[in-house]
Amino acid sequence: MHRRAGLSARLKLTFSYAGFVLVAGTLMLAVFWVFVLRWVPTRTHPDEYKQEHDSVIIVTGPGRSELMRGFTPAAVAALAFLLVFGLVGGWILAGRMLAPLTRIADAARMASHGSLTHRIRLAGPNDEFRELADVFDTMLAQLEAHVAEQQRFAANASHELRTPLAIAQTLLDVARNDPDHDAAELIERLHSVNTRAIDLTEALLLLSRAGRRSFTLESGDLSLMAEETVETLLPLAEKHDVTLETSGDVTPALGSPALLLQLTTNLVHNAIVHNLPDHGTVWVHTSLRPDAAVLAVENTGGMVTPELASTLTEPFQRGTERLHADHAGVGLGLTIVKTITRAHNGTLTLTPRPTGGLRITVELPPAVPAAEVVRL
């Protein structure tokens, strides 16, 4: 945006300081005039004074006019000195006051050119400038982490998308070089590879949509979403000998019902495919607190360290052991859960269970207070 040139903040502050000093000096001189010079009598001729007061002899000194003639040049000189003093002092004081803003502007300029590692680290007392500098440093740190995360995501996504394409290319090369190759087997493998590529693309699109927060806030019951998800994934759970258990009361949450259903589906699906090879269990529980609608999904499984749990929401991060490789997914399940939760201003917590497996808790803004739900 083009803007016309104007005075700098330092010049404005300088003129403000100088103007204040000049006005203060003028007021002091005015006070001197009102409360001092007004009591000085005008000069009266002695003979005229004696005619009226023959019994009194007064020796008159300088009158008001003489004092004014002597006072005016001194007042003008004093005001000129105050003006110069105000300009010089204001320029110095303004420079000292605006020095932190100069450092912040330099840091912002460096960030605009791509350097996100620079920090202001403003020293001194905890005043407004220090608070602004600290907030700017925090913003730069978050921005640097976000850019690094996006770069890693782009690299991983490119790798994940290239893998099915490379596999498809290999299968086609084999079929072209071997005309007698089983066509049905080739078609089945190509179908599997193509399905994986489509699933990955759809997951990336869903991740992008959730990250943009381009949805309308509505009220949705997490308990109904949990029941729908369990019913949908029951065949998968039976196939892997996993028992699904649901519990909880009506839990209205504020958000996008479609995205919250996707979040619930991803959590339950993840709990099924990362479970014990035999006789595993998944618990799905919903509850409503005064400040949050809570969805908790807990499953049995292998031992998970806190360090591994903290990385599972990163894109394309998978556990060291995948017990059901045929439903391994595309590595974005918990990443999508994290993005949807963040888009709804919620919190996501992953806690390893002492006996193995994970407990994943999602806390979302409630659609109505818990007390109103109880009354209903």
Secondary structure as GFF3:
##gff-version 3
##sequence-region A 1 376
A	DSSP	alpha_helix	9	35	.	.	.	ID=ss1
A	DSSP	three_ten_helix	37	39	.	.	.	ID=ss2
A	DSSP	alpha_helix	46	52	.	.	.	ID=ss3
A	DSSP	alpha_helix	64	112	.	.	.	ID=ss4
A	DSSP	alpha_helix	128	177	.	.	.	ID=ss5
A	DSSP	alpha_helix	183	212	.	.	.	ID=ss6
A	DSSP	beta_strand	218	221	.	.	.	ID=ss7
A	DSSP	alpha_helix	222	239	.	.	.	ID=ss8
A	DSSP	beta_strand	242	248	.	.	.	ID=ss9
A	DSSP	beta_strand	252	255	.	.	.	ID=ss10
A	DSSP	alpha_helix	257	273	.	.	.	ID=ss11
A	DSSP	beta_strand	280	289	.	.	.	ID=ss12
A	DSSP	beta_strand	292	299	.	.	.	ID=ss13
A	DSSP	alpha_helix	306	309	.	.	.	ID=ss14
A	DSSP	three_ten_helix	325	327	.	.	.	ID=ss15
A	DSSP	alpha_helix	333	343	.	.	.	ID=ss16
A	DSSP	beta_strand	347	352	.	.	.	ID=ss17
A	DSSP	beta_strand	358	364	.	.	.	ID=ss18
A	DSSP	alpha_helix	370	375	.	.	.	ID=ss19
###
